[in-house]
């Protein structure tokens, strides 16, 4: 039996955790809910992210019919940490830590902070996305860069990393040379 321990949004690249045994799956689910799994993402957003915004804590409400999520007091609590990794002309690369695991959480929290993700066809500006496509960004620029957790059987700390895929890394290099 192979079971997904967690999910990624469609078009999000990177690390995904799969359990081979039911006991491991339930233990890892417990660890995720308790915040004992350190998940880190890289996200490219439009414009210059303000250094003062280090976290976003606003509830999110899911609209199943539209497959959309929005900020709403009627939603579930959600908390995301943001750290600037690199700034470019018109873009910022962020190191993102979701403390909760809501659908589209990073995407909606970034937009709520005024900086939507590059290539996000649900929550970003179409004109900006078109301009980003001309630079080579052809999809959602969200990447699950690493996972760190305690192995449920051996109790060893496990760290898994995935490098940025070329479809984000190559156009990102072009932004670096423009700076």
Buried (B, 14 or more C-beta within 10 A) or exposed (E): EEBEBBEBBEEBBBBBBEBEEEEBBBBBBEBBEEEEBEBBBBBBBBEBBEEEBEEBEBBBBBEEEEEBBBBEEEBBEBBBBBEBBBBBEBBBBBBBBBBBBBBBBBBBBBBBBEBBBBBBEBBBEEEBBEBBBEBBBBBBBBBBBBBBBBEBEEEEEEEBEBEBEEBBEEBBEEBEEEE
